[in-house]
Amino acid sequence: MNPNAQPSIKTQRLLLRPFQLTDAADVQALAGTKEVAATTQYIPHPYPDGYAEAWIKTHKPNYIRGYQVMYAVTLQETGELIGCIGLDFHKEHESATMGYWFGPQYWNKGYCTESVKGLVSFGFKVLKLNRIQAKHLPRNPASGKVLTKAGMTHEGTERKSTKVRGTFENMECYAILRTDLSY
Ligand SMILES: CC(C)(COP(=O)(O)OP(=O)(O)OC[C@H]1O[C@@H](n2cnc3c(N)ncnc32)[C@H](O)[C@@H]1OP(=O)(O)O)[C@@H](O)C(=O)NCCC(=O)NCCS
């Protein structure tokens, strides 16, 4: 595998591929919705012009340095961009933290679960990680459902560990180990 070229990942209905600058308008439209901002920590709202381009430009250097891998989730059938999923690496621990968002019009069709499974499988089988973890706000139960469906275990609750737009909130913590993988 070329360490500088991020491989794409195919699942049953989806193609997870690197973002391109031409995705910026779609990213702004999807990530810029109030529904996505409501349960994420780092997506600005309102979503400024130029922010998506600047964000996409960070992906390649972050990938090459081994900090992060970020995927545009697209529908195989139409090529439509529907969301984003990525991993932040903790190299010394051979682990990673997963994050994701999808445009509200694409929710509840199993796309996030399919993406999480695809990326978890890639993370263990190709990247040889030992552990993949993820967190969600208690007021975002759909995210917990996704992580459970993808085989993650609920490891506990961090109390008021996160300040989201001025308010301290708990975080629900999940993880899967390479030895847990059943798909
Ligand atoms: C969380 C999110 C990624 C889920 O994406 P998705 O593609 O709808 O997820 P899936 O369709 O794979 O699975 C969602 C599951 O949650 C369930 N669900 C939806 N709303 C729910 C709720 N209020 N309470 C409990 N379960 C809920 C769905 O029924 C589905 O489970 P099922 O397949 O057993 O029926 C999406 O809602 C999103 O992008 N939200 C905004 C950004 C965000 O919160 N990102 C995650 C930060 S941790």
The ligand as a Tripos MOL2 file, in Angstrom:
@<TRIPOS>MOLECULE
LIG
   48    50     1     0     0
SMALL
NO_CHARGES

@<TRIPOS>ATOM
      1 C1        -25.8530    9.8720   14.3130 C.3       1 LIG1
      2 C2        -25.9380    9.7160   12.7980 C.3       1 LIG1
      3 C3        -24.5510    9.6910   12.2270 C.3       1 LIG1
      4 C4        -26.6460    8.3930   12.4810 C.3       1 LIG1
      5 O1        -26.6200    8.1920   11.0670 O.3       1 LIG1
      6 P1        -27.6600    7.2480   10.3250 P.3       1 LIG1
      7 O2        -27.1530    7.0020    8.9430 O.co2     1 LIG1
      8 O3        -29.0330    7.7580   10.5010 O.co2     1 LIG1
      9 O4        -27.4970    5.8910   11.1810 O.3       1 LIG1
     10 P2        -28.1160    4.4580   10.8530 P.3       1 LIG1
     11 O5        -29.2750    4.6250    9.9320 O.co2     1 LIG1
     12 O6        -27.0210    3.5460   10.4540 O.co2     1 LIG1
     13 O7        -28.6200    3.9850   12.3030 O.3       1 LIG1
     14 C5        -29.3850    4.8600   13.1200 C.3       1 LIG1
     15 C6        -30.0950    4.0240   14.1700 C.3       1 LIG1
     16 O8        -30.5270    4.8740   15.2320 O.3       1 LIG1
     17 C7        -31.9180    4.6990   15.4200 C.3       1 LIG1
     18 N1        -32.4460    5.9660   15.9070 N.ar      1 LIG1
     19 C8        -32.7120    7.0940   15.2140 C.ar      1 LIG1
     20 N2        -33.1630    8.0450   16.0480 N.ar      1 LIG1
     21 C9        -33.1630    7.5050   17.2920 C.ar      1 LIG1
     22 C10       -33.5200    7.9760   18.5790 C.ar      1 LIG1
     23 N3        -33.9730    9.2230   18.7640 N.pl3     1 LIG1
     24 N4        -33.3990    7.1350   19.6330 N.ar      1 LIG1
     25 C11       -32.9210    5.8760   19.4760 C.ar      1 LIG1
     26 N5        -32.5670    5.3560   18.2680 N.ar      1 LIG1
     27 C12       -32.6920    6.1820   17.2080 C.ar      1 LIG1
     28 C13       -32.4450    4.2820   14.0730 C.3       1 LIG1
     29 O9        -33.6970    3.6650   14.1780 O.3       1 LIG1
     30 C14       -31.3490    3.3380   13.6320 C.3       1 LIG1
     31 O10       -31.4210    2.0930   14.2810 O.3       1 LIG1
     32 P3        -32.1080    0.8020   13.5650 P.3       1 LIG1
     33 O11       -31.3440    0.5610   12.2870 O.co2     1 LIG1
     34 O12       -31.9110   -0.2880   14.5650 O.co2     1 LIG1
     35 O13       -33.5190    1.1670   13.2990 O.co2     1 LIG1
     36 C15       -26.7390   10.8690   12.1640 C.3       1 LIG1
     37 O14       -27.9360   11.0120   12.8520 O.3       1 LIG1
     38 C16       -25.9930   12.1990   12.1700 C.2       1 LIG1
     39 O15       -25.2010   12.4800   11.2790 O.2       1 LIG1
     40 N6        -26.2730   13.0560   13.1840 N.am      1 LIG1
     41 C17       -25.6510   14.3910   13.2580 C.3       1 LIG1
     42 C18       -24.1460   14.3410   13.4710 C.3       1 LIG1
     43 C19       -23.7830   13.4560   14.6310 C.2       1 LIG1
     44 O16       -24.4830   13.3800   15.6240 O.2       1 LIG1
     45 N7        -22.6650   12.7280   14.4830 N.am      1 LIG1
     46 C20       -22.2170   11.8160   15.5110 C.3       1 LIG1
     47 C21       -21.5450   12.5170   16.6210 C.3       1 LIG1
     48 S1        -21.1280   11.3340   17.8950 S.3       1 LIG1
@<TRIPOS>BOND
     1     1     2 1
     2     2     3 1
     3     2     4 1
     4     2    36 1
     5     4     5 1
     6     5     6 1
     7     6     7 2
     8     6     8 1
     9     6     9 1
    10     9    10 1
    11    10    11 2
    12    10    12 1
    13    10    13 1
    14    13    14 1
    15    14    15 1
    16    15    16 1
    17    15    30 1
    18    16    17 1
    19    17    18 1
    20    17    28 1
    21    18    19 ar
    22    18    27 ar
    23    19    20 ar
    24    20    21 ar
    25    21    22 ar
    26    21    27 ar
    27    22    23 1
    28    22    24 ar
    29    24    25 ar
    30    25    26 ar
    31    26    27 ar
    32    28    29 1
    33    28    30 1
    34    30    31 1
    35    31    32 1
    36    32    33 2
    37    32    34 1
    38    32    35 1
    39    36    37 1
    40    36    38 1
    41    38    39 2
    42    38    40 1
    43    40    41 1
    44    41    42 1
    45    42    43 1
    46    43    44 2
    47    43    45 1
    48    45    46 1
    49    46    47 1
    50    47    48 1
@<TRIPOS>SUBSTRUCTURE
     1 LIG1         1 GROUP 0 **** ****
